[in-house]
Amino acid sequence: MSARTPLVLPIEPQDGWRIARGARPEHARNFPGAARNIPEAPQFWLWYQHRWIHDRSLMRLFPKSRRIGISYATAYDYVRSRSLAGCRADAWVSSRDEVSALEFQRYCSAFARALNTGARDLGLRVLEESKTGAAKSTAHVLGFANGKRIYALSGNPDAMASKGGDVGLDEFALRKDPQQAFSIAKPTIAWGGRLALISSMRPGYFAQLCNEVEEKKNPKGWSYHKITLQDALDQGYLWKLQSHLPPDDERLGWDEGQYFDNERASAASAEAFAQEYMCVPADESAAFITYAMISSCQYPGNDEWEWTLEEAQQAKQNGAQLYGGLDIGRKKDFTWFTLTEKVGDVHFVRKIITLRGQTFQNQERELYPWFRVCRRLCGDSTGLGAQFMEDARRQIGKYQVEEITFTQPVKEDLAYPVRTAFEDKDIRIPEDALLTAHLRAIRRETTKAGNIRFTADSSEDGHADGFWSLALCLHAAGGQPPPVMPATFAAATGGGLYASARRTRSL
């Protein structure tokens, strides 16, 4: 065996993990679900989890489908290893955010109790302090009787740079700079320990590492584990899931094919399904907004980014610069409203409202209160949006509402500032699968005549309505704000220049 060849356990399930064919095995006689792929013997772990737990290779790489239990299995692996008297290494697990780190530590605590290890939850500990004495990095710590610990960090793995032991980087591909994270983590195992990179797929460094294994003879010597949703279903994932569902859950009546079809149909887009569930990285060559741009401008997953209407109204009273963008839909496409706050040069998304299949009267009732907090609102008045925006301008105010007719030159003027904002990190958006899909759907094409045309990958989830809503927001923020009237004149007119117009139509 060469130095670069990894040690990999058998891929095919061994006895005990094989799937029963034909009649249900004895242990599943009273199983309430419709899953067909059931292990021949009762198993706590599915085969792909078992392989992962018992793989003792120095470097492990795992591209995977979402939510198939690999973080759960990793927690067990690290607890079991730390429980051994001869264990010499701490474990360092870096999750993408605080919520994920807490979830991983809960898994570890549960397994520690189940294994009766006598472990103690040491809570949140400061690992590094800044020059001012504030906590620069923290970790949730679980201590064991042999003195070894499991550290669950959120986000940045810098804190483990001077440490040693087992290292696990969860959702590796979703980090701001995966290559730098790998560069920091790799030397940590030099004096004993193992490295594990676990992630759903994204284009970038993680996809590059997987490609090296699959197509370039694995030059780094990874022990390679890859499980798509189809692989997981083939190995009993739905049986395991249905064993934990409540009796009234509709998914109990699904077999593997129905479950797969439902996940595919309910994904934000075909591209999103391929990445999140089938380990296929998106094609960035044709993307107008890349995943790297999007991820670099997202709020952390635990941020409370979304405002209530009361919070928006209070912010307006306090002088906040609030801008709205509206893309109109009726049946197939979304009516998509985005509210942003401009702070300095940065645009913060504060509210997203998506409506579909609703009457224009219902849309007005939902959206008009939000329109009124905007300094300026720009909306799509093309086609069926013409009447809606005309009414909005009459009700809200002609200086506050601008009607935008979409033509190719107008789309070009609207689209480029969005990309510039992402490139310059002058925008903050939530981690939202549907919004990401709409940002990714936009495409720039060159016609035979040499003209630029912006199109979108149309699907059941719309055709980049979220992109154009955000573009209209930025356009609203870049234009002239409505005139500000003296407070005495506002009081004299019963609330403002547009008070009489607002009273003409009750919502």
C-alpha positions as CSV (number, residue, x, y, z in Angstrom):
1,M,0.0,0.0,0.0
2,S,1.4,3.4,-1.0
3,A,1.7,6.3,1.5
4,R,-1.0,8.1,-0.4
5,T,-3.5,5.2,-0.4
6,P,-6.2,5.6,2.3
7,L,-7.6,2.8,4.4
8,V,-11.2,2.4,3.4
9,L,-13.7,-0.1,4.9
10,P,-15.8,-2.2,2.6
11,I,-18.4,-0.1,0.8
12,E,-21.1,-2.9,0.5
13,P,-23.0,-3.7,3.7
14,Q,-21.7,-6.7,5.6
15,D,-23.9,-9.3,7.3
16,G,-26.3,-7.8,9.7
17,W,-26.6,-4.5,7.7
18,R,-27.9,-6.0,4.5
19,I,-31.3,-5.0,3.3
20,A,-34.1,-7.6,3.6
21,R,-35.7,-8.4,0.2
22,G,-39.2,-9.7,0.0
23,A,-41.0,-10.2,3.2
24,R,-40.3,-8.0,6.2
25,P,-37.7,-9.3,8.7
26,E,-39.1,-10.4,12.1
27,H,-37.9,-7.3,13.9
28,A,-40.1,-5.1,11.6
29,R,-43.3,-7.1,11.7
30,N,-45.1,-4.3,13.5
31,F,-43.3,-1.4,11.8
32,P,-45.9,1.2,11.0
33,G,-44.2,2.8,8.0
34,A,-44.2,2.0,4.3
35,A,-40.4,1.9,3.8
36,R,-39.2,-1.1,1.8
37,N,-35.5,-1.0,2.5
38,I,-35.2,-2.5,6.0
39,P,-32.0,-4.1,7.5
40,E,-32.2,-7.8,8.0
41,A,-31.4,-7.4,11.7
42,P,-32.3,-4.5,14.1
43,Q,-29.6,-1.8,13.9
44,F,-29.1,1.4,15.8
45,W,-26.7,2.7,13.1
46,L,-27.2,2.4,9.3
47,W,-24.4,1.0,7.3
48,Y,-22.9,4.3,6.1
49,Q,-22.9,5.5,9.7
50,H,-21.2,2.3,10.9
51,R,-18.5,2.7,8.3
52,W,-17.9,6.3,9.3
53,I,-17.7,5.5,13.0
54,H,-15.3,2.6,12.6
55,D,-13.0,4.2,10.0
56,R,-9.8,5.0,11.9
57,S,-8.1,6.6,8.9
58,L,-5.9,9.7,9.5
59,M,-7.9,11.9,7.1
60,R,-11.6,11.3,6.3
61,L,-13.6,13.2,3.7
62,F,-17.4,13.0,3.6
63,P,-19.6,14.7,0.9
64,K,-23.2,13.9,1.9
65,S,-26.9,14.6,1.6
66,R,-28.5,16.9,4.2
67,R,-29.8,15.5,7.5
68,I,-28.8,11.9,7.1
69,G,-27.3,11.5,10.6
70,I,-23.5,12.0,10.0
71,S,-23.1,14.8,12.7
72,Y,-24.9,12.5,15.1
73,A,-22.6,9.6,14.2
74,T,-19.5,11.8,14.5
75,A,-20.6,12.8,18.0
76,Y,-20.8,9.2,19.0
77,D,-17.4,8.5,17.5
78,Y,-15.8,11.3,19.5
79,V,-17.5,10.4,22.8
80,R,-16.6,6.7,22.5
81,S,-13.0,7.5,21.7
82,R,-12.7,10.0,24.6
83,S,-14.1,7.4,26.9
84,L,-11.2,5.0,26.5
85,A,-8.6,5.1,29.3
86,G,-5.8,5.2,26.8
87,C,-7.1,8.1,24.8
88,R,-4.4,10.8,24.3
89,A,-6.2,13.4,22.2
90,D,-8.9,16.0,22.8
91,A,-11.5,16.5,20.0
92,W,-12.1,19.8,18.3
93,V,-15.3,20.1,16.3
94,S,-16.0,23.4,14.4
95,S,-19.6,23.9,13.4
96,R,-20.8,26.6,11.1
97,D,-22.7,28.6,13.8
98,E,-23.7,28.7,17.4
99,V,-26.9,26.7,16.9
100,S,-25.0,23.9,15.2
101,A,-22.3,23.8,17.9
102,L,-25.0,23.5,20.6
103,E,-26.7,20.7,18.8
104,F,-23.5,18.8,18.4
105,Q,-22.7,19.2,22.1
106,R,-26.2,18.0,23.0
107,Y,-25.5,14.8,20.9
108,C,-22.2,14.3,22.8
109,S,-23.8,14.8,26.2
110,A,-26.5,12.3,25.4
111,F,-24.0,9.7,24.2
112,A,-21.8,10.3,27.3
113,R,-24.8,9.5,29.5
114,A,-25.8,6.5,27.5
115,L,-22.2,5.1,27.7
116,N,-22.0,6.0,31.4
117,T,-18.7,7.7,30.9
118,G,-19.0,10.1,33.9
119,A,-18.5,13.0,31.6
120,R,-19.3,16.5,32.8
121,D,-20.6,19.4,30.7
122,L,-18.3,22.2,31.5
123,G,-20.4,24.8,29.7
124,L,-19.2,27.6,27.5
125,R,-15.5,28.3,28.0
126,V,-13.3,31.1,26.7
127,L,-10.4,29.8,24.6
128,E,-8.9,33.1,23.6
129,E,-9.2,36.7,24.7
130,S,-8.7,39.9,22.7
131,K,-6.4,42.6,23.8
132,T,-9.3,44.3,25.5
133,G,-10.0,41.2,27.6
134,A,-13.2,40.3,25.7
135,A,-13.8,36.7,24.5
136,K,-12.3,36.3,21.1
137,S,-13.3,32.7,20.7
138,T,-15.4,30.3,22.8
139,A,-16.3,26.6,22.8
140,H,-18.8,24.4,24.5
141,V,-16.8,21.8,26.5
142,L,-17.5,18.3,27.6
143,G,-14.9,16.8,30.1
144,F,-14.1,13.1,30.7
145,A,-12.7,11.3,33.6
146,N,-9.4,10.7,31.8
147,G,-8.9,14.4,31.5
148,K,-9.7,14.6,27.8
149,R,-12.3,16.9,26.4
150,I,-14.5,17.6,23.4
151,Y,-14.6,21.2,22.3
152,A,-17.6,22.3,20.1
153,L,-16.7,25.6,18.4
154,S,-19.0,27.8,16.4
155,G,-17.7,29.1,13.1
156,N,-14.1,30.2,12.8
157,P,-11.6,27.3,13.6
158,D,-8.7,29.8,14.3
159,A,-8.9,28.9,18.0
160,M,-7.6,25.4,17.3
161,A,-4.5,26.7,15.6
162,S,-2.2,26.1,18.6
163,K,-4.1,23.0,19.8
164,G,-3.9,19.3,19.0
165,G,-6.1,16.2,18.8
166,D,-8.9,15.0,16.6
167,V,-10.4,17.7,14.4
168,G,-13.9,17.7,12.7
169,L,-15.0,20.5,10.4
170,D,-18.8,20.2,9.9
171,E,-20.5,21.8,6.9
172,F,-17.0,22.5,5.7
173,A,-18.1,23.8,2.2
174,L,-20.4,26.4,3.7
175,R,-17.6,28.4,5.4
176,K,-16.4,31.7,4.2
177,D,-13.0,30.4,3.3
178,P,-12.8,26.6,3.4
179,Q,-9.3,26.4,2.1
180,Q,-8.0,28.6,5.0
181,A,-10.0,26.5,7.5
182,F,-8.3,23.3,6.1
183,S,-4.9,25.0,6.3
184,I,-5.5,25.8,10.0
185,A,-7.0,22.4,10.9
186,K,-4.5,20.1,9.1
187,P,-1.4,20.8,11.3
188,T,-3.5,20.2,14.5
189,I,-3.3,16.4,14.0
190,A,0.5,16.4,13.6
191,W,1.1,15.0,17.1
192,G,-1.8,12.5,17.2
193,G,-5.3,12.8,16.1
194,R,-7.5,12.5,13.0
195,L,-9.0,15.0,10.6
196,A,-12.6,14.8,9.3
197,L,-14.2,17.1,6.7
198,I,-18.0,16.7,6.5
199,S,-20.3,18.7,4.3
200,S,-23.1,18.9,1.8
201,M,-21.8,20.0,-1.6
202,R,-20.9,23.5,-2.8
203,P,-18.7,24.6,-5.6
204,G,-15.2,25.7,-4.4
205,Y,-12.5,24.1,-2.4
206,F,-14.6,21.2,-1.0
207,A,-15.7,20.2,-4.4
208,Q,-12.1,20.4,-5.6
209,L,-11.0,18.0,-2.8
210,C,-13.8,15.6,-3.8
211,N,-12.8,15.9,-7.5
212,E,-9.2,15.0,-6.6
213,V,-10.4,11.8,-5.0
214,E,-12.8,10.8,-7.8
215,E,-10.8,11.8,-10.8
216,K,-7.2,12.5,-9.9
217,K,-6.2,9.3,-7.9
218,N,-6.6,10.8,-4.5
219,P,-3.3,12.6,-4.1
220,K,-3.9,13.6,-0.5
221,G,-4.8,10.1,0.6
222,W,-8.4,10.7,1.9
223,S,-10.6,8.0,3.2
224,Y,-13.6,8.8,1.1
225,H,-17.2,8.5,2.2
226,K,-19.9,9.8,-0.1
227,I,-23.6,9.3,0.5
228,T,-26.4,10.9,-1.6
229,L,-30.0,10.8,-0.6
230,Q,-30.5,7.9,-2.9
231,D,-27.7,6.0,-1.3
232,A,-29.1,6.7,2.2
233,L,-32.6,5.5,1.2
234,D,-31.1,2.4,-0.3
235,Q,-29.4,1.7,3.0
236,G,-32.5,2.0,5.2
237,Y,-32.7,5.8,5.9
238,L,-36.5,6.0,5.5
239,W,-37.0,3.0,7.8
240,K,-34.9,4.8,10.4
241,L,-36.8,8.0,9.9
242,Q,-40.3,6.4,10.0
243,S,-39.3,4.6,13.2
244,H,-39.2,8.0,14.9
245,L,-42.2,9.7,13.3
246,P,-45.5,10.3,15.2
247,P,-48.4,8.2,14.1
248,D,-50.2,11.0,12.3
249,D,-47.2,12.0,10.2
250,E,-48.1,11.7,6.5
251,R,-44.5,10.5,5.6
252,L,-45.3,7.2,7.3
253,G,-47.3,6.3,4.2
254,W,-44.4,7.0,1.8
255,D,-42.0,4.5,0.3
256,E,-38.5,5.4,-0.8
257,G,-39.5,6.5,-4.2
258,Q,-42.2,8.8,-2.9
259,Y,-39.9,10.3,-0.3
260,F,-37.2,11.0,-2.9
261,D,-39.8,12.6,-5.3
262,N,-41.2,14.8,-2.5
263,E,-37.7,16.1,-1.5
264,R,-36.9,16.8,-5.1
265,A,-40.2,18.6,-5.8
266,S,-40.1,20.7,-2.6
267,A,-36.4,21.8,-3.0
268,A,-35.9,25.5,-3.7
269,S,-34.6,24.6,-7.2
270,A,-33.3,21.7,-9.3
271,E,-29.8,23.0,-8.7
272,A,-30.4,23.2,-5.0
273,F,-31.6,19.6,-4.8
274,A,-28.6,18.4,-6.8
275,Q,-26.3,20.1,-4.4
276,E,-28.0,19.5,-1.1
277,Y,-29.1,15.9,-1.6
278,M,-27.1,14.4,-4.5
279,C,-23.6,15.8,-3.9
280,V,-23.4,17.6,-7.3
281,P,-21.8,21.0,-7.1
282,A,-23.5,23.8,-9.1
283,D,-22.0,25.1,-12.3
284,E,-20.5,28.5,-11.4
285,S,-19.3,29.3,-14.9
286,A,-22.7,30.5,-16.0
287,A,-23.7,32.1,-12.7
288,F,-24.3,35.8,-12.4
289,I,-24.2,35.6,-8.6
290,T,-21.9,32.9,-7.3
291,Y,-22.4,30.9,-4.1
292,A,-19.2,32.4,-2.7
293,M,-20.7,35.9,-3.2
294,I,-23.9,34.8,-1.5
295,S,-22.3,33.1,1.5
296,S,-19.9,36.0,2.2
297,C,-22.9,38.3,2.6
298,Q,-25.3,36.2,4.7
299,Y,-26.3,36.9,8.3
300,P,-25.1,34.2,10.7
301,G,-27.7,31.4,11.0
302,N,-28.6,32.4,14.6
303,D,-29.2,36.1,13.8
304,E,-32.7,37.5,14.4
305,W,-32.6,39.4,11.1
306,E,-36.3,39.7,10.4
307,W,-38.2,42.8,11.6
308,T,-41.9,43.0,12.7
309,L,-44.0,45.8,11.3
310,E,-43.8,47.6,14.6
311,E,-40.0,47.4,14.6
312,A,-39.9,48.9,11.1
313,Q,-42.3,51.7,12.0
314,Q,-40.2,52.5,15.1
315,A,-37.0,52.5,12.9
316,K,-38.7,54.9,10.5
317,Q,-39.5,57.2,13.3
318,N,-35.9,57.1,14.4
319,G,-34.7,58.2,11.0
320,A,-33.7,54.8,9.5
321,Q,-33.3,54.7,5.7
322,L,-35.7,52.1,4.7
323,Y,-36.3,51.1,1.0
324,G,-38.6,48.6,-0.7
325,G,-38.5,46.5,-3.8
326,L,-41.5,44.7,-5.3
327,D,-41.8,42.1,-8.0
328,I,-45.4,41.4,-8.9
329,G,-46.9,37.9,-9.4
330,R,-50.4,36.4,-9.2
331,K,-50.6,32.7,-9.7
332,K,-47.5,30.9,-10.8
333,D,-44.9,33.6,-9.9
334,F,-44.4,35.1,-6.5
335,T,-45.3,38.6,-5.5
336,W,-42.0,39.2,-3.7
337,F,-41.4,42.2,-1.4
338,T,-38.0,43.1,0.2
339,L,-37.4,45.7,2.7
340,T,-33.8,46.9,3.3
341,E,-32.2,49.4,5.7
342,K,-29.2,51.3,4.4
343,V,-26.6,51.9,7.1
344,G,-23.6,53.8,5.6
345,D,-22.9,51.9,2.4
346,V,-24.4,48.6,3.5
347,H,-27.9,47.4,2.7
348,F,-29.4,45.1,5.4
349,V,-32.4,43.0,4.4
350,R,-34.9,43.4,7.2
351,K,-38.0,41.8,5.8
352,I,-39.1,39.5,3.0
353,I,-42.7,38.8,2.1
354,T,-43.6,36.2,-0.5
355,L,-47.2,35.8,-1.7
356,R,-48.5,33.4,-4.2
357,G,-52.0,32.7,-5.7
358,Q,-53.5,35.6,-3.7
359,T,-55.9,38.2,-5.0
360,F,-54.5,41.7,-5.5
361,Q,-56.9,42.9,-2.8
362,N,-55.3,40.5,-0.3
363,Q,-51.8,41.4,-1.5
364,E,-52.6,45.1,-0.9
365,R,-53.9,44.4,2.6
366,E,-50.6,42.5,3.4
367,L,-48.2,44.9,1.7
368,Y,-49.4,48.4,2.0
369,P,-48.5,48.8,5.7
370,W,-44.9,47.9,4.7
371,F,-45.0,50.2,1.7
372,R,-45.7,53.1,4.1
373,V,-42.5,52.6,6.1
374,C,-40.3,52.9,3.0
375,R,-38.6,56.2,2.1
376,R,-38.9,55.0,-1.4
377,L,-40.5,51.9,-3.0
378,C,-39.7,50.7,-6.5
379,G,-42.0,48.1,-8.1
380,D,-42.3,46.2,-11.3
381,S,-45.1,47.8,-13.4
382,T,-44.7,45.4,-16.3
383,G,-47.8,43.6,-17.5
384,L,-50.1,42.7,-14.6
385,G,-48.0,44.9,-12.3
386,A,-49.1,48.1,-14.1
387,Q,-52.5,48.5,-12.3
388,F,-51.1,47.3,-9.0
389,M,-48.3,49.9,-9.0
390,E,-50.6,52.6,-10.3
391,D,-52.9,52.0,-7.3
392,A,-50.0,51.8,-4.9
393,R,-48.7,55.1,-6.1
394,R,-52.1,56.8,-5.7
395,Q,-52.6,55.3,-2.2
396,I,-49.1,55.7,-0.8
397,G,-47.8,58.7,-2.7
398,K,-46.4,59.6,-6.1
399,Y,-43.0,60.7,-4.6
400,Q,-42.7,57.6,-2.4
401,V,-43.6,55.0,-5.0
402,E,-41.8,54.6,-8.4
403,E,-43.1,52.4,-11.2
404,I,-40.4,50.5,-13.1
405,T,-41.2,49.0,-16.5
406,F,-38.9,46.0,-17.2
407,T,-37.1,46.2,-20.5
408,Q,-33.7,44.6,-21.3
409,P,-31.8,47.9,-20.9
410,V,-33.6,48.5,-17.6
411,K,-32.9,45.0,-16.3
412,E,-29.2,45.5,-17.1
413,D,-29.2,48.8,-15.1
414,L,-30.9,47.0,-12.2
415,A,-28.8,43.7,-12.3
416,Y,-25.3,45.0,-12.2
417,P,-25.6,46.9,-8.9
418,V,-26.8,43.7,-7.2
419,R,-23.7,41.9,-8.2
420,T,-21.5,44.8,-7.3
421,A,-23.1,44.9,-3.8
422,F,-22.3,41.2,-3.3
423,E,-18.8,41.6,-4.7
424,D,-18.1,44.5,-2.4
425,K,-19.9,42.9,0.6
426,D,-22.2,45.9,0.8
427,I,-25.3,43.8,1.4
428,R,-26.5,41.4,4.1
429,I,-29.1,38.8,3.4
430,P,-30.6,35.9,5.4
431,E,-29.6,32.3,5.0
432,D,-32.7,31.4,3.1
433,A,-32.9,28.5,0.6
434,L,-35.6,30.1,-1.6
435,L,-33.8,33.5,-1.8
436,T,-30.5,31.8,-2.7
437,A,-32.3,29.8,-5.4
438,H,-33.7,33.0,-6.9
439,L,-30.4,34.8,-6.8
440,R,-28.8,31.8,-8.5
441,A,-31.5,31.6,-11.1
442,I,-30.5,34.8,-12.9
443,R,-28.3,34.4,-16.0
444,R,-26.6,36.9,-18.3
445,E,-26.7,35.9,-22.0
446,T,-25.3,37.5,-25.1
447,T,-27.6,37.5,-28.1
448,K,-26.4,36.8,-31.7
449,A,-26.5,40.6,-32.3
450,G,-24.1,41.1,-29.4
451,N,-26.6,42.5,-26.9
452,I,-26.7,41.6,-23.3
453,R,-29.9,39.9,-22.0
454,F,-30.8,38.8,-18.5
455,T,-32.9,35.7,-18.2
456,A,-33.8,33.3,-15.4
457,D,-34.1,29.6,-14.9
458,S,-37.9,29.3,-14.6
459,S,-39.3,26.7,-12.4
460,E,-42.3,26.0,-10.2
461,D,-40.6,28.2,-7.6
462,G,-40.7,31.3,-9.9
463,H,-38.2,32.9,-12.1
464,A,-35.8,35.0,-10.0
465,D,-38.5,37.1,-8.4
466,G,-36.4,37.5,-5.3
467,F,-33.4,38.7,-7.3
468,W,-35.5,41.4,-9.0
469,S,-37.1,42.5,-5.8
470,L,-33.7,43.0,-4.2
471,A,-32.5,44.8,-7.3
472,L,-35.5,47.2,-7.1
473,C,-34.6,47.8,-3.4
474,L,-31.1,48.8,-4.3
475,H,-32.4,51.0,-7.1
476,A,-34.8,52.7,-4.6
477,A,-31.9,53.3,-2.2
478,G,-29.9,54.9,-5.0
479,G,-32.5,57.4,-6.1
480,Q,-33.7,60.6,-4.6
481,P,-35.7,60.3,-1.4
482,P,-39.2,61.8,-1.3
483,P,-39.4,65.4,-0.1
484,V,-39.7,65.8,3.7
485,M,-42.5,68.2,4.6
486,P,-42.4,70.4,7.7
487,A,-44.0,68.9,10.8
488,T,-46.5,71.8,11.1
489,F,-47.7,71.2,7.5
490,A,-48.1,67.5,8.2
491,A,-50.2,68.2,11.2
492,A,-52.3,70.7,9.3
493,T,-53.2,68.2,6.6
494,G,-54.2,65.5,9.1
495,G,-51.0,63.3,8.8
496,G,-49.2,64.4,5.7
497,L,-49.3,65.2,2.0
498,Y,-50.9,61.9,1.1
499,A,-53.3,61.6,4.0
500,S,-56.3,62.4,1.8
501,A,-55.3,59.8,-0.7
502,R,-54.9,57.2,2.0
503,R,-58.4,57.8,3.2
504,T,-59.9,57.2,-0.3
505,R,-59.6,53.5,-0.1
506,S,-60.2,51.3,3.0
507,L,-58.1,48.2,3.3
